[in-house]
Amino acid sequence: MLVWERPEPPERPAPAPLSREAIVRAAVRLADADGLDAVSLRKVAGALDVGPMRLYGYIDTKEELLDLMVDAVYAGIRPDGDGWREVLRSHAETVRRAVHRHEWLADLLGGRPQLGPHTLASGNAVLTGLQDLDLGTAVPAISAVNAYVIGAVRREIGERRAERSSGLDKRQWQAAYGPYLERTFASGRFPAVESMVRDGPHLDAGETFRIGLEFLLDGIAARVSGGGSTPR
């Protein structure tokens, strides 16, 4: 029986009350502070001041715990808006904000579908917001937006981690690598890249995310208006 359907052990007198929800909250706090490497059943038990064996009545494996953590975050991911475009935009931005609050989430998005109740409720809300599109358009559109969001937030989080690891912020990194680029561009071998660096727009992560998302939504809109969808 999957963890979503498995009942919790009956309550019993104990110095430290325990529940699946309390275990997940403790795991999320550990991951928020120190990343997924800080999450183990032993460390979570320590944070709750209980013996590790007590957790096994509630959670069988670390993989179940990670699934529960993702689902807990999805409790706060609900799209809003009127019309498919606003709903997809809201969904994308809400997921991005969740990843910014819980950096570890970027490592767990994608892969097999998440089937927890909060994640299913979020997906149901997205599909409900796209009810004017037929499923042949709505499902690929949602998949495309999800793929865009996952790629974008993983890049953002990767840049954050690289900055922390190197000890160089963006301006310091540019100062360190600027002379190398000047020498490389002087060779004349990469004129298109040089033009982009010198004359292209220099957007922050938020602007890059929003503009790229609008490009994608424009493509979906073209598909819908071109007859790729049958309104209900």
C-alpha positions in Angstrom: 0.0 0.0 0.0 1.4 3.4 -1.0 2.2 5.9 1.7 -0.7 8.1 0.7 -3.2 5.4 1.6 -1.4 3.7 4.4 -2.8 4.5 7.9 -0.6 5.9 10.6 0.2 3.8 13.6 -2.3 4.3 16.5 -1.3 7.0 19.0 0.5 5.8 22.1 1.8 7.6 25.2 5.3 8.9 24.5 7.5 11.7 25.5 7.5 13.1 22.0 4.2 13.0 20.1 4.7 11.9 16.5 2.8 12.0 13.2 3.6 11.8 9.5 2.9 15.5 9.1 5.4 16.3 11.9 8.1 14.1 10.3 7.6 15.8 6.9 7.8 19.3 8.5 11.0 18.4 10.2 12.5 17.0 7.0 11.5 20.1 5.0 13.2 22.3 7.7 16.4 20.3 7.4 16.3 20.4 3.6 15.6 24.2 3.6 18.6 24.7 5.8 21.2 22.4 4.4 19.8 20.7 1.2 18.7 17.1 0.6 22.0 15.7 1.8 20.8 16.7 5.3 17.7 14.6 5.1 17.8 11.1 6.4 15.5 9.2 8.7 18.1 9.3 11.4 18.6 13.1 11.1 14.9 13.7 11.0 14.4 11.5 14.1 17.2 13.5 15.8 15.4 16.8 15.0 12.2 15.4 16.5 14.1 14.0 19.5 12.8 10.5 18.9 14.5 7.2 18.1 14.9 6.4 14.4 13.0 3.2 14.6 9.8 5.1 15.6 9.8 6.7 12.2 9.4 3.4 10.4 5.9 3.1 11.6 5.0 6.1 9.5 7.5 6.0 6.6 9.2 3.0 5.1 12.0 4.6 3.1 13.7 7.9 2.4 12.1 7.9 -1.1 8.7 7.9 0.6 9.8 10.8 2.7 11.0 12.8 -0.3 7.6 12.2 -2.0 5.8 13.5 1.0 8.1 16.5 1.2 7.3 17.4 -2.5 3.6 16.9 -1.9 3.7 19.2 1.2 5.2 22.0 -0.9 2.5 21.5 -3.6 -0.1 22.3 -0.9 0.8 25.9 -1.7 1.0 25.6 -5.5 -2.4 26.5 -6.9 -2.8 28.4 -10.2 -5.1 31.3 -10.5 -6.6 33.4 -13.3 -9.3 33.4 -16.0 -8.5 31.6 -19.2 -5.9 29.0 -20.1 -3.1 31.5 -20.6 -3.4 33.1 -17.2 -3.7 29.7 -15.5 -0.6 28.4 -17.2 1.3 31.6 -16.4 0.2 31.5 -12.8 1.1 27.8 -12.5 4.6 28.4 -13.8 5.2 31.4 -11.6 3.9 29.7 -8.5 6.1 26.7 -9.0 9.1 29.0 -9.5 8.3 30.8 -6.3 8.1 27.5 -4.4 11.5 26.5 -5.7 13.0 29.8 -4.5 11.6 29.1 -1.1 12.7 25.4 -1.1 15.8 25.2 -3.3 15.9 21.4 -2.9 12.6 21.1 -4.8 14.5 21.8 -8.1 16.3 18.4 -7.6 13.0 16.5 -7.3 10.9 18.0 -10.1 10.5 15.9 -13.2 10.9 12.1 -13.4 8.0 10.0 -12.5 4.7 11.8 -11.9 4.1 12.8 -8.3 0.9 11.3 -7.0 0.3 12.8 -3.6 -3.0 14.4 -2.8 -1.7 18.0 -2.9 0.1 17.4 -6.2 -3.0 15.9 -7.7 -5.1 18.8 -6.5 -2.6 21.2 -8.1 -2.7 19.3 -11.4 -6.5 19.1 -11.2 -6.7 22.9 -10.8 -4.5 23.5 -13.9 -6.6 21.1 -16.0 -9.8 22.8 -14.8 -8.4 26.1 -15.8 -7.8 24.8 -19.3 -11.2 23.3 -19.8 -11.8 25.5 -22.9 -9.1 23.5 -24.7 -9.5 19.9 -25.8 -7.2 17.4 -24.0 -5.2 17.0 -27.2 -4.0 20.5 -26.8 -4.3 21.0 -23.0 -2.1 18.0 -22.0 0.9 18.8 -24.3 0.6 22.5 -23.3 0.9 21.7 -19.6 3.8 19.3 -20.3 5.6 22.0 -22.3 5.1 24.6 -19.6 6.2 22.1 -16.9 9.3 21.2 -18.9 10.2 24.9 -19.4 9.7 25.7 -15.7 11.8 22.7 -14.6 14.7 23.6 -16.9 14.5 27.3 -16.0 14.5 26.8 -12.2 17.2 24.2 -12.3 19.4 26.7 -14.2 18.7 29.4 -11.6 19.4 27.1 -8.7 22.5 25.8 -10.4 23.8 29.4 -10.8 23.0 30.1 -7.1 24.9 27.1 -6.0 27.9 27.9 -8.3 28.0 31.4 -6.8 28.1 30.0 -3.3 30.7 27.4 -4.2 33.0 29.8 -5.9 32.5 32.6 -3.5 32.1 35.0 -6.5 28.9 37.0 -7.1 27.9 37.8 -10.6 29.9 41.0 -10.8 33.0 39.4 -9.4 32.7 36.5 -11.8 32.4 38.9 -14.8 35.5 40.8 -13.6 37.4 37.5 -13.3 36.5 36.2 -16.7 36.2 39.5 -18.6 39.8 39.6 -19.7 39.6 36.1 -21.0 36.6 36.9 -23.1 38.2 40.1 -24.4 41.2 38.1 -25.6 39.0 35.4 -27.1 36.7 37.9 -29.0 39.8 39.7 -30.4 40.5 36.5 -32.3 37.4 37.1 -34.4 36.4 33.5 -34.1 33.1 34.0 -32.3 31.4 37.2 -33.8 27.8 36.1 -32.9 28.7 35.4 -29.3 30.6 38.7 -29.1 27.6 40.6 -30.4 25.3 39.0 -27.9 27.7 39.8 -25.0 28.3 43.4 -26.0 24.9 44.4 -27.5 22.3 41.9 -26.3 19.9 42.4 -23.5 21.3 41.7 -20.0 18.3 40.4 -18.1 18.0 39.2 -14.6 16.7 35.7 -13.8 13.2 36.9 -13.3 13.0 38.8 -16.5 14.5 35.9 -18.4 12.0 33.5 -16.9 9.0 35.7 -17.7 10.0 36.5 -21.3 10.8 32.9 -22.1 7.4 31.9 -20.6 5.6 34.4 -22.8 7.4 33.1 -25.9 6.1 29.6 -25.0 2.6 30.8 -24.3 2.6 32.7 -27.6 3.4 29.5 -29.4 0.5 27.7 -27.6 -1.8 30.6 -28.5 -0.8 30.3 -32.1 -1.6 26.6 -32.0 -5.0 27.2 -30.5 -6.0 30.0 -32.9 -4.7 28.0 -35.8 -7.2 25.2 -35.2 -5.0 22.9 -33.2 -7.7 22.9 -30.5 -11.4 22.5 -30.4 -13.0 24.7 -27.8 -15.7 22.9 -25.7 
